Amino acid sequence: MGTVQITIDRFTRLEDFIAKWESYFFNSYFSHTIGSHEGVKMGLIELWQQQVATGKAFPIEQLNKHHNLLLKHLIK
């Protein structure tokens, strides 16, 4: 799925473990999206790079609507 080689030894402290996983996740390219649905209108990598470069709020208008579920309906 991703492009990262994971190297965490069993003596790693929790803080270092979390930092490594964040680094692995945010520095990885993913080969596909969940369920092969594109979640955004523009390229996902392009959107991520734009977000990192500008620091602007996430452009909600870029999201593709796949269903009428809202997070508040899933969490009860």
N, CA, C and O atoms as a Tinker XYZ file with bonds, in Angstrom:
   304  protein
     1  N      0.811000   -1.198000    0.000000    73     2
     2  CA     0.000000    0.000000    0.000000    64     1     3
     3  C      0.849000    1.255000    0.000000    63     2     4     5
     4  O      0.659000    2.120000   -0.855000    81     3
     5  N      1.772000    1.380000    0.926000    73     3     6
     6  CA     2.624000    2.563000    0.978000    64     5     7
     7  C      4.014000    2.243000    0.469000    63     6     8     9
     8  O      4.277000    1.132000    0.011000    81     7
     9  N      4.899000    3.217000    0.550000    73     7    10
    10  CA     6.247000    3.054000    0.008000    64     9    11
    11  C      7.316000    3.134000    1.084000    63    10    12    13
    12  O      8.456000    3.498000    0.795000    81    11
    13  N      6.969000    2.802000    2.310000    73    11    14
    14  CA     7.878000    3.002000    3.437000    64    13    15
    15  C      8.411000    1.671000    3.947000    63    14    16    17
    16  O      7.677000    0.687000    4.033000    81    15
    17  N      9.697000    1.652000    4.284000    73    15    18
    18  CA    10.292000    0.514000    4.971000    64    17    19
    19  C     10.264000    0.835000    6.466000    63    18    20    21
    20  O     10.855000    1.827000    6.894000    81    19
    21  N      9.598000    0.023000    7.249000    73    19    22
    22  CA     9.428000    0.287000    8.677000    64    21    23
    23  C     10.565000   -0.366000    9.460000    63    22    24    25
    24  O     10.817000   -1.565000    9.341000    81    23
    25  N     11.246000    0.453000   10.263000    73    23    26
    26  CA    12.330000   -0.056000   11.106000    64    25    27
    27  C     12.165000    0.501000   12.516000    63    26    28    29
    28  O     12.643000    1.590000   12.833000    81    27
    29  N     11.485000   -0.261000   13.343000    73    27    30
    30  CA    11.288000    0.117000   14.747000    64    29    31
    31  C     11.718000   -1.078000   15.581000    63    30    32    33
    32  O     11.169000   -2.171000   15.441000    81    31
    33  N     12.698000   -0.870000   16.445000    73    31    34
    34  CA    13.125000   -2.009000   17.262000    64    33    35
    35  C     12.277000   -2.109000   18.524000    63    34    36    37
    36  O     11.541000   -1.179000   18.853000    81    35
    37  N     12.375000   -3.208000   19.218000    73    35    38
    38  CA    11.505000   -3.462000   20.371000    64    37    39
    39  C     11.851000   -2.619000   21.593000    63    38    40    41
    40  O     11.104000   -2.634000   22.571000    81    39
    41  N     12.947000   -1.894000   21.566000    73    39    42
    42  CA    13.342000   -1.056000   22.694000    64    41    43
    43  C     12.992000    0.426000   22.482000    63    42    44    45
    44  O     13.395000    1.278000   23.274000    81    43
    45  N     12.254000    0.724000   21.432000    73    43    46
    46  CA    11.883000    2.105000   21.113000    64    45    47
    47  C     10.890000    2.631000   22.141000    63    46    48    49
    48  O      9.917000    1.959000   22.485000    81    47
    49  N     11.152000    3.848000   22.628000    73    47    50
    50  CA    10.226000    4.486000   23.580000    64    49    51
    51  C      8.937000    4.883000   22.866000    63    50    52    53
    52  O      8.942000    5.084000   21.652000    81    51
    53  N      7.832000    4.999000   23.606000    73    51    54
    54  CA     6.532000    5.316000   23.037000    64    53    55
    55  C      6.569000    6.606000   22.225000    63    54    56    57
    56  O      6.037000    6.648000   21.115000    81    55
    57  N      7.184000    7.653000   22.756000    73    55    58
    58  CA     7.234000    8.943000   22.060000    64    57    59
    59  C      7.947000    8.800000   20.717000    63    58    60    61
    60  O      7.516000    9.374000   19.718000    81    59
    61  N      9.035000    8.036000   20.696000    73    59    62
    62  CA     9.777000    7.825000   19.454000    64    61    63
    63  C      8.979000    6.956000   18.483000    63    62    64    65
    64  O      9.005000    7.185000   17.274000    81    63
    65  N      8.270000    5.960000   19.013000    73    63    66
    66  CA     7.434000    5.089000   18.201000    64    65    67
    67  C      6.374000    5.905000   17.460000    63    66    68    69
    68  O      6.199000    5.752000   16.251000    81    67
    69  N      5.670000    6.770000   18.187000    73    67    70
    70  CA     4.623000    7.601000   17.592000    64    69    71
    71  C      5.214000    8.539000   16.553000    63    70    72    73
    72  O      4.646000    8.700000   15.473000    81    71
    73  N      6.334000    9.154000   16.860000    73    71    74
    74  CA     6.988000   10.070000   15.917000    64    73    75
    75  C      7.392000    9.333000   14.644000    63    74    76    77
    76  O      7.247000    9.866000   13.544000    81    75
    77  N      7.899000    8.110000   14.791000    73    75    78
    78  CA     8.292000    7.335000   13.611000    64    77    79
    79  C      7.078000    7.001000   12.753000    63    78    80    81
    80  O      7.136000    7.133000   11.530000    81    79
    81  N      5.972000    6.568000   13.375000    73    79    82
    82  CA     4.787000    6.230000   12.595000    64    81    83
    83  C      4.241000    7.453000   11.871000    63    82    84    85
    84  O      3.815000    7.342000   10.721000    81    83
    85  N      4.242000    8.609000   12.513000    73    83    86
    86  CA     3.797000    9.833000   11.837000    64    85    87
    87  C      4.679000   10.115000   10.628000    63    86    88    89
    88  O      4.182000   10.444000    9.550000    81    87
    89  N      5.973000    9.986000   10.810000    73    87    90
    90  CA     6.907000   10.204000    9.712000    64    89    91
    91  C      6.679000    9.202000    8.590000    63    90    92    93
    92  O      6.650000    9.584000    7.420000    81    91
    93  N      6.518000    7.929000    8.928000    73    91    94
    94  CA     6.268000    6.910000    7.921000    64    93    95
    95  C      5.003000    7.223000    7.123000    63    94    96    97
    96  O      4.992000    7.125000    5.896000    81    95
    97  N      3.947000    7.598000    7.829000    73    95    98
    98  CA     2.668000    7.863000    7.165000    64    97    99
    99  C      2.754000    9.086000    6.253000    63    98   100   101
   100  O      2.399000    9.012000    5.076000    81    99
   101  N      3.225000   10.205000    6.793000    73    99   102
   102  CA     3.202000   11.449000    6.033000    64   101   103
   103  C      4.298000   11.543000    4.967000    63   102   104   105
   104  O      4.256000   12.440000    4.125000    81   103
   105  N      5.256000   10.651000    4.990000    73   103   106
   106  CA     6.303000   10.643000    3.966000    64   105   107
   107  C      6.156000    9.456000    3.022000    63   106   108   109
   108  O      7.126000    9.045000    2.385000    81   107
   109  N      4.955000    8.906000    2.929000    73   107   110
   110  CA     4.689000    7.752000    2.088000    64   109   111
   111  C      3.750000    8.140000    0.954000    63   110   112   113
   112  O      2.892000    9.010000    1.109000    81   111
   113  N      3.925000    7.489000   -0.175000    73   111   114
   114  CA     2.966000    7.595000   -1.270000    64   113   115
   115  C      2.127000    6.328000   -1.238000    63   114   116   117
   116  O      2.668000    5.232000   -1.091000    81   115
   117  N      0.826000    6.461000   -1.371000    73   115   118
   118  CA    -0.059000    5.306000   -1.340000    64   117   119
   119  C     -0.436000    4.917000   -2.753000    63   118   120   121
   120  O     -0.644000    5.778000   -3.608000    81   119
   121  N     -0.525000    3.624000   -2.998000    73   119   122
   122  CA    -0.769000    3.124000   -4.346000    64   121   123
   123  C     -2.239000    3.184000   -4.761000    63   122   124   125
   124  O     -2.543000    3.164000   -5.954000    81   123
   125  N     -3.150000    3.256000   -3.797000    73   123   126
   126  CA    -4.564000    3.304000   -4.135000    64   125   127
   127  C     -5.358000    3.856000   -2.952000    63   126   128   129
   128  O     -4.866000    3.939000   -1.826000    81   127
   129  N     -6.590000    4.225000   -3.244000    73   127   130
   130  CA    -7.459000    4.734000   -2.192000    64   129   131
   131  C     -8.353000    3.597000   -1.704000    63   130   132   133
   132  O     -8.471000    2.569000   -2.370000    81   131
   133  N     -8.966000    3.773000   -0.571000    73   131   134
   134  CA    -9.843000    2.756000   -0.003000    64   133   135
   135  C    -11.058000    2.567000   -0.915000    63   134   136   137
   136  O    -11.740000    3.531000   -1.263000    81   135
   137  N    -11.311000    1.343000   -1.288000    73   135   138
   138  CA   -12.466000    1.044000   -2.127000    64   137   139
   139  C    -12.376000    1.622000   -3.526000    63   138   140   141
   140  O    -13.387000    1.710000   -4.222000    81   139
   141  N    -11.198000    2.015000   -3.947000    73   139   142
   142  CA   -10.932000    2.613000   -5.266000    64   141   143
   143  C    -11.792000    3.850000   -5.543000    63   142   144   145
   144  O    -12.081000    4.154000   -6.701000    81   143
   145  N    -12.195000    4.553000   -4.507000    73   143   146
   146  CA   -12.935000    5.808000   -4.667000    64   145   147
   147  C    -11.982000    6.970000   -4.480000    63   146   148   149
   148  O    -11.219000    7.015000   -3.515000    81   147
   149  N    -12.031000    7.899000   -5.400000    73   147   150
   150  CA   -11.259000    9.119000   -5.235000    64   149   151
   151  C    -12.032000   10.031000   -4.297000    63   150   152   153
   152  O    -13.182000   10.379000   -4.567000    81   151
   153  N    -11.412000   10.411000   -3.214000    73   151   154
   154  CA   -12.090000   11.239000   -2.228000    64   153   155
   155  C    -12.087000   12.720000   -2.549000    63   154   156   157
   156  O    -12.854000   13.492000   -1.973000    81   155
   157  N    -11.212000   13.120000   -3.482000    73   155   158
   158  CA   -11.107000   14.537000   -3.827000    64   157   159
   159  C    -11.133000   14.708000   -5.340000    63   158   160   161
   160  O    -10.833000   13.775000   -6.085000    81   159
   161  N    -11.494000   15.907000   -5.787000    73   159   162
   162  CA   -11.628000   16.196000   -7.215000    64   161   163
   163  C    -10.278000   16.338000   -7.909000    63   162   164   165
   164  O    -10.146000   15.982000   -9.080000    81   163
   165  N     -9.278000   16.851000   -7.203000    73   163   166
   166  CA    -7.953000   16.976000   -7.794000    64   165   167
   167  C     -7.113000   15.771000   -7.393000    63   166   168   169
   168  O     -7.575000   14.952000   -6.599000    81   167
   169  N     -5.917000   15.636000   -7.905000    73   167   170
   170  CA    -5.054000   14.528000   -7.529000    64   169   171
   171  C     -4.733000   14.565000   -6.044000    63   170   172   173
   172  O     -4.432000   15.626000   -5.497000    81   171
   173  N     -4.796000   13.425000   -5.399000    73   171   174
   174  CA    -4.590000   13.352000   -3.952000    64   173   175
   175  C     -3.199000   13.824000   -3.551000    63   174   176   177
   176  O     -3.051000   14.552000   -2.570000    81   175
   177  N     -2.182000   13.419000   -4.298000    73   175   178
   178  CA    -0.809000   13.837000   -3.982000    64   177   179
   179  C     -0.652000   15.335000   -4.200000    63   178   180   181
   180  O     -0.020000   16.020000   -3.397000    81   179
   181  N     -1.227000   15.842000   -5.284000    73   179   182
   182  CA    -1.179000   17.277000   -5.554000    64   181   183
   183  C     -1.848000   18.067000   -4.424000    63   182   184   185
   184  O     -1.330000   19.093000   -3.984000    81   183
   185  N     -3.003000   17.578000   -3.962000    73   183   186
   186  CA    -3.713000   18.239000   -2.864000    64   185   187
   187  C     -2.859000   18.248000   -1.603000    63   186   188   189
   188  O     -2.753000   19.276000   -0.934000    81   187
   189  N     -2.244000   17.101000   -1.270000    73   187   190
   190  CA    -1.413000   17.004000   -0.080000    64   189   191
   191  C     -0.226000   17.955000   -0.170000    63   190   192   193
   192  O      0.082000   18.653000    0.796000    81   191
   193  N      0.441000   17.990000   -1.313000    73   191   194
   194  CA     1.591000   18.875000   -1.492000    64   193   195
   195  C      1.177000   20.338000   -1.363000    63   194   196   197
   196  O      1.900000   21.149000   -0.784000    81   195
   197  N      0.013000   20.664000   -1.905000    73   195   198
   198  CA    -0.513000   22.027000   -1.797000    64   197   199
   199  C     -0.794000   22.386000   -0.343000    63   198   200   201
   200  O     -0.486000   23.494000    0.096000    81   199
   201  N     -1.370000   21.462000    0.396000    73   199   202
   202  CA    -1.660000   21.698000    1.808000    64   201   203
   203  C     -0.382000   21.922000    2.602000    63   202   204   205
   204  O     -0.313000   22.839000    3.421000    81   203
   205  N      0.616000   21.106000    2.372000    73   203   206
   206  CA     1.881000   21.230000    3.092000    64   205   207
   207  C      2.564000   22.548000    2.747000    63   206   208   209
   208  O      3.087000   23.225000    3.633000    81   207
   209  N      2.565000   22.919000    1.465000    73   207   210
   210  CA     3.259000   24.126000    1.015000    64   209   211
   211  C      2.595000   25.413000    1.491000    63   210   212   213
   212  O      3.280000   26.378000    1.827000    81   211
   213  N      1.261000   25.430000    1.520000    73   211   214
   214  CA     0.561000   26.675000    1.845000    64   213   215
   215  C      0.127000   26.784000    3.298000    63   214   216   217
   216  O      0.046000   27.889000    3.834000    81   215
   217  N     -0.157000   25.645000    3.951000    73   215   218
   218  CA    -0.639000   25.681000    5.325000    64   217   219
   219  C     -2.061000   26.208000    5.440000    63   218   220   221
   220  O     -2.528000   26.494000    6.542000    81   219
   221  N     -2.754000   26.339000    4.316000    73   219   222
   222  CA    -4.131000   26.834000    4.331000    64   221   223
   223  C     -5.081000   25.761000    4.849000    63   222   224   225
   224  O     -4.732000   24.583000    4.912000    81   223
   225  N     -6.282000   26.184000    5.216000    73   223   226
   226  CA    -7.317000   25.246000    5.656000    64   225   227
   227  C     -7.645000   24.280000    4.524000    63   226   228   229
   228  O     -7.525000   24.629000    3.350000    81   227
   229  N     -8.061000   23.063000    4.879000    73   227   230
   230  CA    -8.396000   22.068000    3.870000    64   229   231
   231  C     -9.516000   22.590000    2.984000    63   230   232   233
   232  O    -10.525000   23.084000    3.488000    81   231
   233  N     -9.348000   22.484000    1.645000    73   231   234
   234  CA   -10.382000   22.994000    0.729000    64   233   235
   235  C    -11.559000   22.021000    0.614000    63   234   236   237
   236  O    -11.548000   21.119000   -0.224000    81   235
   237  N    -12.550000   22.208000    1.444000    73   235   238
   238  CA   -13.691000   21.292000    1.521000    64   237   239
   239  C    -14.385000   21.142000    0.171000    63   238   240   241
   240  O    -14.957000   20.089000   -0.107000    81   239
   241  N    -14.347000   22.161000   -0.662000    73   239   242
   242  CA   -14.990000   22.080000   -1.966000    64   241   243
   243  C    -14.334000   21.044000   -2.888000    63   242   244   245
   244  O    -14.902000   20.674000   -3.916000    81   243
   245  N    -13.150000   20.584000   -2.520000    73   243   246
   246  CA   -12.455000   19.561000   -3.309000    64   245   247
   247  C    -12.946000   18.139000   -2.999000    63   246   248   249
   248  O    -12.637000   17.208000   -3.743000    81   247
   249  N    -13.696000   17.965000   -1.923000    73   247   250
   250  CA   -14.182000   16.637000   -1.557000    64   249   251
   251  C    -15.271000   16.157000   -2.517000    63   250   252   253
   252  O    -16.145000   16.929000   -2.911000    81   251
   253  N    -15.210000   14.890000   -2.886000    73   251   254
   254  CA   -16.268000   14.256000   -3.672000    64   253   255
   255  C    -17.270000   13.643000   -2.711000    63   254   256   257
   256  O    -16.889000   12.996000   -1.736000    81   255
   257  N    -18.533000   13.844000   -2.982000    73   255   258
   258  CA   -19.573000   13.304000   -2.121000    64   257   259
   259  C    -19.960000   11.922000   -2.640000    63   258   260   261
   260  O    -20.410000   11.784000   -3.777000    81   259
   261  N    -19.783000   10.893000   -1.797000    73   259   262
   262  CA   -20.108000    9.532000   -2.196000    64   261   263
   263  C    -21.405000    9.032000   -1.570000    63   262   264   265
   264  O    -22.024000    8.097000   -2.079000    81   263
   265  N    -21.804000    9.637000   -0.494000    73   263   266
   266  CA   -23.024000    9.213000    0.181000    64   265   267
   267  C    -23.473000   10.342000    1.095000    63   266   268   269
   268  O    -22.800000   11.367000    1.206000    81   267
   269  N    -24.591000   10.154000    1.736000    73   267   270
   270  CA   -25.154000   11.204000    2.582000    64   269   271
   271  C    -24.811000   11.042000    4.056000    63   270   272   273
   272  O    -25.399000   11.718000    4.900000    81   271
   273  N    -23.878000   10.166000    4.381000    73   271   274
   274  CA   -23.503000    9.975000    5.781000    64   273   275
   275  C    -22.683000   11.141000    6.297000    63   274   276   277
   276  O    -21.847000   11.695000    5.583000    81   275
   277  N    -22.927000   11.502000    7.523000    73   275   278
   278  CA   -22.139000   12.505000    8.208000    64   277   279
   279  C    -21.460000   11.845000    9.400000    63   278   280   281
   280  O    -21.967000   10.862000    9.939000    81   279
   281  N    -20.339000   12.369000    9.803000    73   279   282
   282  CA   -19.600000   11.810000   10.924000    64   281   283
   283  C    -20.480000   11.735000   12.172000    63   282   284   285
   284  O    -20.413000   10.758000   12.918000    81   283
   285  N    -21.291000   12.743000   12.401000    73   283   286
   286  CA   -22.143000   12.746000   13.594000    64   285   287
   287  C    -23.160000   11.595000   13.573000    63   286   288   289
   288  O    -23.642000   11.191000   14.631000    81   287
   289  N    -23.497000   11.056000   12.379000    73   287   290
   290  CA   -24.407000    9.924000   12.304000    64   289   291
   291  C    -23.685000    8.604000   12.570000    63   290   292   293
   292  O    -24.316000    7.620000   12.955000    81   291
   293  N    -22.377000    8.578000   12.368000    73   291   294
   294  CA   -21.595000    7.366000   12.595000    64   293   295
   295  C    -21.160000    7.225000   14.038000    63   294   296   297
   296  O    -20.986000    6.111000   14.532000    81   295
   297  N    -20.983000    8.358000   14.725000    73   295   298
   298  CA   -20.523000    8.353000   16.120000    64   297   299
   299  C    -21.705000    8.670000   17.009000    63   298   300   301
   300  O    -22.208000    9.793000   17.004000    81   299
   301  N    -22.143000    7.701000   17.761000    73   299   302
   302  CA   -23.281000    7.912000   18.667000    64   301   303
   303  C    -22.939000    7.417000   20.039000    63   302   304
   304  O    -23.763000    7.503000   20.949000    81   303
